[in-house]
């Protein structure tokens, strides 16, 4: 009977170690994602501000600059796609290269 109790406590200790080994890296991953989103948001604000003179909100322009950086949301999506190989960085660079 005492052996069964020891086996159960051993199981719960191992379960606790397993849960701990999952939750500690999860916190780090959440922080990495939060910092990534914050950085991409900040850069998107800068790029959208730079593109505002070329892309007035009233007029829908078909230029690559307005397509990729016309709004903050477009800028964020473009940067995420470039980060994860959805768009080549060269396309984004060519779109914004002529803005001063």
C-alpha positions as a Markdown table, in Angstrom:
| # | Residue | x | y | z |
|---|---|---|---|---|
| 1 | Unk | 0.0 | 0.0 | 0.0 |
| 2 | Unk | 2.8 | 2.4 | 0.8 |
| 3 | Unk | 4.5 | 1.6 | -2.4 |
| 4 | Unk | 1.4 | 2.6 | -4.4 |
| 5 | Unk | 1.3 | 6.0 | -2.6 |
| 6 | Unk | 5.0 | 6.6 | -3.4 |
| 7 | Unk | 4.4 | 5.7 | -7.0 |
| 8 | Unk | 1.5 | 8.2 | -7.2 |
| 9 | Unk | 3.6 | 11.0 | -5.7 |
| 10 | Unk | 6.4 | 10.1 | -8.1 |
| 11 | Unk | 3.9 | 10.4 | -11.0 |
| 12 | Unk | 2.7 | 13.8 | -9.9 |
| 13 | Unk | 6.2 | 15.1 | -9.4 |
| 14 | Unk | 7.1 | 14.0 | -12.9 |
| 15 | Unk | 3.9 | 15.6 | -14.2 |
| 16 | Unk | 4.8 | 18.8 | -12.4 |
| 17 | Unk | 8.3 | 18.8 | -14.0 |
| 18 | Unk | 6.7 | 18.2 | -17.4 |
| 19 | Unk | 4.2 | 21.1 | -17.0 |
| 20 | Unk | 7.0 | 23.4 | -15.7 |
| 21 | Unk | 9.2 | 22.5 | -18.7 |
| 22 | Unk | 6.3 | 23.5 | -21.0 |
| 23 | Unk | 5.2 | 26.7 | -19.3 |
| 24 | Unk | 8.7 | 28.3 | -18.7 |
| 25 | Unk | 9.6 | 28.4 | -22.5 |
| 26 | Unk | 6.0 | 29.5 | -23.3 |
| 27 | Unk | 6.5 | 32.7 | -21.3 |
| 28 | Unk | 9.6 | 33.4 | -23.3 |
| 29 | Unk | 7.9 | 32.8 | -26.6 |
| 30 | Unk | 5.1 | 35.2 | -25.6 |
| 31 | Unk | 7.6 | 37.9 | -24.8 |
| 32 | Unk | 9.4 | 37.3 | -28.1 |
| 33 | Unk | 6.1 | 37.6 | -30.0 |
| 34 | Unk | 5.2 | 40.8 | -28.1 |
| 35 | Unk | 8.5 | 42.4 | -28.8 |
| 36 | Unk | 8.3 | 41.4 | -32.5 |
| 37 | Unk | 4.8 | 42.9 | -32.9 |
| 38 | Unk | 6.0 | 46.1 | -31.1 |
| 39 | Unk | 9.0 | 46.5 | -33.4 |
| 40 | Unk | 7.0 | 45.8 | -36.6 |
| 41 | Unk | 4.3 | 48.2 | -35.5 |
| 42 | Unk | 6.9 | 51.0 | -34.8 |
| 43 | Unk | 8.6 | 50.4 | -38.2 |
| 44 | Unk | 5.2 | 50.3 | -39.9 |
| 45 | Unk | 4.3 | 53.7 | -38.4 |
| 46 | Unk | 7.5 | 55.2 | -39.8 |
| 47 | Unk | 7.1 | 53.6 | -43.3 |
| 48 | Unk | 3.4 | 54.6 | -43.5 |
| 49 | Unk | 4.2 | 58.2 | -42.5 |
| 50 | Unk | 6.9 | 58.3 | -45.2 |
| 51 | Unk | 4.4 | 57.0 | -47.8 |
| 52 | Unk | 1.6 | 59.4 | -46.8 |
| 53 | Unk | 2.6 | 62.2 | -49.2 |
| 54 | Unk | 2.6 | 59.7 | -52.1 |
| 55 | Unk | -0.6 | 57.9 | -51.1 |
| 56 | Unk | -3.5 | 60.3 | -50.2 |
| 57 | Unk | -6.3 | 58.5 | -48.4 |
| 58 | Unk | -9.0 | 59.9 | -50.7 |
| 59 | Unk | -7.5 | 58.6 | -53.8 |
| 60 | Unk | -6.9 | 54.9 | -54.4 |
| 61 | Unk | -3.5 | 54.5 | -56.0 |
| 62 | Unk | -2.3 | 51.3 | -57.6 |
| 63 | Unk | 1.4 | 52.0 | -57.0 |
| 64 | Unk | 3.4 | 49.5 | -55.2 |
| 65 | Unk | 4.2 | 52.1 | -52.5 |
| 66 | Unk | 0.5 | 52.6 | -51.7 |
| 67 | Unk | -0.2 | 48.8 | -51.9 |
| 68 | Unk | 2.6 | 47.9 | -49.4 |
| 69 | Unk | 2.7 | 51.0 | -47.2 |
| 70 | Unk | -0.6 | 52.9 | -47.7 |
| 71 | Unk | -1.9 | 52.1 | -44.3 |
| 72 | Unk | -0.4 | 50.9 | -41.0 |
| 73 | Unk | -2.1 | 47.6 | -41.5 |
| 74 | Unk | -0.7 | 47.2 | -45.0 |
| 75 | Unk | 2.7 | 48.1 | -43.7 |
| 76 | Unk | 2.6 | 45.6 | -40.9 |
| 77 | Unk | 1.3 | 42.8 | -43.2 |
| 78 | Unk | 4.1 | 43.6 | -45.8 |
| 79 | Unk | 6.8 | 43.5 | -43.1 |
| 80 | Unk | 5.5 | 40.2 | -41.7 |
| 81 | Unk | 5.3 | 38.7 | -45.2 |
| 82 | Unk | 8.9 | 39.9 | -45.8 |
| 83 | Unk | 10.0 | 38.5 | -42.5 |
| 84 | Unk | 8.5 | 35.1 | -43.2 |
| 85 | Unk | 9.4 | 34.9 | -47.0 |
| 86 | Unk | 6.0 | 35.8 | -48.3 |
| 87 | Unk | 7.4 | 38.9 | -50.2 |
| 88 | Unk | 11.0 | 39.5 | -51.2 |
| 89 | Unk | 12.7 | 42.4 | -49.4 |
| 90 | Unk | 13.7 | 43.8 | -52.8 |
| 91 | Unk | 10.1 | 44.5 | -53.8 |
| 92 | Unk | 9.5 | 46.5 | -50.6 |
| 93 | Unk | 12.8 | 48.3 | -51.0 |
| 94 | Unk | 12.0 | 49.2 | -54.6 |
| 95 | Unk | 8.5 | 50.4 | -53.6 |
| 96 | Unk | 9.8 | 52.9 | -50.9 |
| 97 | Unk | 13.3 | 53.7 | -52.4 |
| 98 | Unk | 12.2 | 56.9 | -54.1 |
| 99 | Unk | 10.5 | 58.4 | -51.0 |
| 100 | Unk | 12.7 | 61.1 | -49.3 |
